[in-house]
């Protein structure tokens, strides 16, 4: 089990650093991909495996989300992922206006960089203790990132034992605030456990000496009268100390503390003082406790914690639907998790059923109903009728996802709360992306055996709605920023979909987080990557799958990828190494993936065309040989030079797709292979007609329209002029971004028409064969 990192309430001076951790925790820094034209938030993120998942926890600072044993997930998986082991949700009750700007986050990061690691690795005994106590909280936060000799110097068992006894001594006279630097001591110990869990070979083993010391420190803190103060000064320190219980794997010993906090919690007094942040970590102590040997047996011996959880959820039912509803959701989730222990089922079942009776699969209490239904589904599905939660996914979907809207014949939106204007904005962003995507990849239509001709886009009202409800409805891991569920594209009736959410932190602006990044995954899977996600991962392709989704998202929306540009200045990786990227390090997956893809598309396009040709037929071994042998290290020096130019301003210009040349036939209605007709116009209700001579044996004809004003719909007829009442197929989106692909067209003349639903002008019509 890894040490957990729960975000906790902090004094105002520290809120900026802490909120960055929350963003990392809940996926708010997922790739910048939303429907709104406004600039996106500053930092993207990443993910692995089978479904597309937005940014997830990353070992970045001392405050964040529990991570012990949990995979890092972001945006890029292309099939489902399990949700039964999702950690308790973090809690953030600040309005968007109170959240830090990118500039503020940069200032916070600068403060961390000013922290001198040698001040901790080169001191021992009382000298170390005094320096820890005098350090800034941001400085201690930065120690979570230590590895190698620095991690050992700071966190070897002797150092940790010294600080643990210092906590014991300081906690004995704990005054209820941080005037005696108890918070620094606790946070240092958490950083040590975190570093030792993820880098045990660096730090060394921990044994009974540290266990004895940490117990003395925690005993002293929780035994002090002021640890129970309902006051803002106590809130951050109490929250850190509760999280330290889990970091030290003392989940069994401090079950009485868990029960005490749940019993003492009073929303009327605790929430204004910030202590909601302090009680929330108890749910992680319970969640991670199941991984501690003997924990389940301890609860079996004294199951009163189950009654405490039930009473907490019942007593605080009124919080559901509000800022602090996460507490009730987490309590319900941790109660029903004990259904996995058959010895406790007789105790848990009636408690869980009672919570179902107090909630519904829609409305204010839906989170509680979903929490029980999800737990029952995992651990007691055969008895769903007892609880009243059978067919939970369908009932939740009917109760929550009430908006259905067709963007185009290939795109359907299902949403929780989008209005007509927002639906139109989202659809315009999606339908406009097709032409851009195809212009970049230069594909020849869908890959063989891919029947994913339609996409279902599911939009939840907030990141919290996504985390709770997408997990319960679709059975996925939602500790991320969104997911693309590809399924098996060769299976008849397969329905690909991606799940995303409104960026509530951007309100009143409207943004759907990950919208364009995830839609790129759909298009890339259909037109570039043969088979399903697992097939595409036969050899390392993460650099392309995620880097390309970032590239299209940023360049299509004309947004500068500032985080990637900043990464370029660090020259961290060689290009040849990036071809080996695997899921895990979000900076490498997303920022460096973007840089690698952009470099290859801009500087070595023929190589990319050759690579995509192999991806499209599933020649993974051939693609790997091209990258690692044919290309190998040949471009490393050029990539390094390009990174310098990128960091110095060359990448600030958003890449554009080269436009096709103007068609040269005298008749302006005649199209040709790989050419365009620009400045096309028609008044409302009229047509702009085109024809194309198709040679025998042509496999595909593709017509795209883009740009200009108004709204033109594209129609195709293989035999004569196309009209709204005489056509074989059409593309009828809300603007001028239309695409028609005709497979195996007849030889001879075929006909396309752009019908003016609303008078249009300045449109470009591009044809390719």
Secondary structure, DSSP 8 states (H G I E B T S, - for coil): -----------GGGHHHHHHHHHHHHTTTS-S--SSSS---S------TBB-------S-SSSS---TT-----S--BS----TT----------GGGS--HHHHHHHHHHHHTS-THHHHS--HHHHHHHHHHS-HHHHHHGGG--HHHHHHHHSHHHHHHHHHHHHHHHHT--SSGGG-HHHHHHHHHHHHHHHHH-HHHH----HHHHHHHHHHHHHHHHSGGGG--SHHHHHHHHHHHHHHHHTT-TTTTHHHHHHHHHH--HHHHHHHTTHHHHHHHHHHHHHHTTSTTHHHHHHH-THHHHHHHHHHHHTGGGTTSTTHHHHHHHHHHHHHGGGSGGGHHHHHHHHHHHHHT--SSSTTHHHHHHHHHHHHHH-GGGHHHHT-TTHHHHHHHHH--EEEEEETTEEEEESS--HHHHHHHHHHHHHHHHHHHHHH---SS-TT-----EEEEEESSHHHIIIIIHHHH----SSS-EEE---TTSTT--EEEEEEE-GGGTTS--EETHHHHHHHHHHHHHTS-S-HHHHTSS--HHHHHHHHHHHHHHHTT---HHHHHHHTTT---HHHHTT--SS-HIIIIIIHHHHHHHHHHH-HHHHHHHHHHHHTT-HHHHHHIIIIIITTTTHHHHHHHHHHHHTTGGGS-------EE---SSTTB--TTEEEEEEEE-TT-EEEEEEEE-TT--EEEEEEE-SEEEEEEEEESSS--BTTB-SEEE--SSS-EEEEEES--SEEEEEEEEEEEEEEEEEEEEE-
